[in-house]
Amino acid sequence: MFLSTSNRTEGYITLIQQDHRKFTKVYEYSLARLIVLKFDKGTSTLGMYINDLIDCDRDGTLKVELDPGDYYLIIEMDWKCSFTRELVVNFYGQHPVTLIEDKSSLDMNSLFNEIVLLHEKFT
């Protein structure tokens, strides 16, 4: 998922799973992973590791401070239940941002290697 902002902004990215009370079956929240990376549209490369979140609750929230520019959100879910696969991504902050779903098929192995290198460099 792409996130774009034209202003320096402090805010919160939240991953929201459906509430367990909606289901008559036993429902467990799934493990969610979120990684935020700076993205260079000109070269289509990842530039900086911003932050990450791993959570297994209904709502997982990550505080971020973003400079103007483009970001790439990597969201991975380890779904526990097979009867729902719905997830909401939300941003709440000082300034509006644009969230756009990435419909391309990425090579996850090369992407993972890039993330590891960025994580080592920026954390």
Residue pairs with C-beta under 8 A, 6 or more apart in sequence:
1 72
1 73
1 75
1 89
1 99
1 100
1 101
1 102
2 39
2 70
2 71
2 72
2 73
2 98
2 99
2 100
2 102
3 13
3 36
3 66
3 70
3 71
3 72
3 73
3 91
3 97
3 98
3 99
3 100
4 69
4 70
4 71
4 97
4 98
4 100
5 66
5 68
5 69
5 71
5 95
5 96
5 97
5 98
6 68
6 95
7 68
7 94
7 95
8 65
8 66
8 67
8 68
9 65
9 66
9 93
9 94
9 95
9 97
10 63
10 64
10 65
10 66
10 93
10 94
11 63
11 64
11 66
11 91
11 92
11 93
11 94
11 95
11 97
12 61
12 62
12 63
12 64
12 91
12 92
12 93
13 34
13 36
13 53
13 61
13 62
13 64
13 73
13 89
13 90
13 91
14 59
14 60
14 61
14 62
14 88
14 89
14 90
14 91
14 92
15 32
15 34
15 53
15 55
15 59
15 60
15 61
15 75
15 87
15 88
15 89
16 58
16 59
16 87
16 88
16 89
16 90
17 29
17 30
17 32
17 58
17 59
17 86
17 87
18 27
18 58
18 84
18 86
19 58
20 27
20 28
20 29
20 58
23 83
23 84
25 81
25 83
27 81
27 84
28 80
28 81
29 56
29 57
29 58
29 80
30 56
30 77
30 78
30 79
30 80
30 81
31 54
31 55
31 56
31 77
31 78
31 80
32 53
32 54
32 55
32 56
32 60
32 75
32 76
32 77
32 78
32 87
33 52
33 53
33 54
33 74
33 75
33 76
33 77
34 52
34 53
34 54
34 60
34 62
34 73
34 74
34 75
35 49
35 51
35 52
35 73
35 74
35 115
36 50
36 51
36 52
36 62
36 64
36 71
36 72
36 73
37 46
37 47
37 48
37 49
37 50
37 71
37 72
37 73
37 74
37 115
37 118
38 46
38 47
38 48
38 49
38 50
38 69
38 70
38 71
38 72
39 45
39 46
39 47
39 69
39 70
39 71
39 72
40 46
40 47
40 70
41 70
46 72
46 114
46 115
46 118
47 118
48 118
48 122
49 115
49 118
49 119
49 121
49 122
49 123
50 64
50 66
50 71
50 122
51 62
51 63
51 64
52 62
53 60
53 61
53 62
54 60
66 93
66 97
72 102
73 89
73 99
74 111
74 115
75 87
75 89
77 85
77 87
79 85
89 99
91 97
91 99
